[in-house]
């Protein structure tokens, strides 16, 4: 089988996995160091997603080190399918977490500016529906 750059069990694959570990660890470090990140579920989801990415990448990096030292081949169809599915799952979770975090950041800023520019709106009071009028007596 032809050797492909970045495939499991090669030095380039190990370097890529270590890069994934470093990026996930940096993301966790930045999020955890932010003040009040735990107040927002989306940011907690991002930390959890990056934690899973860190564990998955570190496990595969250890497997790469083992394969390089033993000079074994990790390119069997079953192993490649497992790696592919695991990478897709962690990638989709990371994308969902990053998108929700970005959405919270953008929408929170826009909503607070909208409420401060519209003095007639009562943004500090929850409303069931804009069509429902309450009676005050």
TAVEN-V297285 format. One record per helix or strand of 2 or more residues. SS is the DSSP state (H for helix, E for strand). FROM is the first residue (numbers start at 1). LEN is the number of residues. If there is no record, write none. Layout:
((SS/FROM/LEN) (SS/FROM/LEN))
//
This chain:
((H/11/23) (H/37/3) (H/41/30) (H/77/41))
//
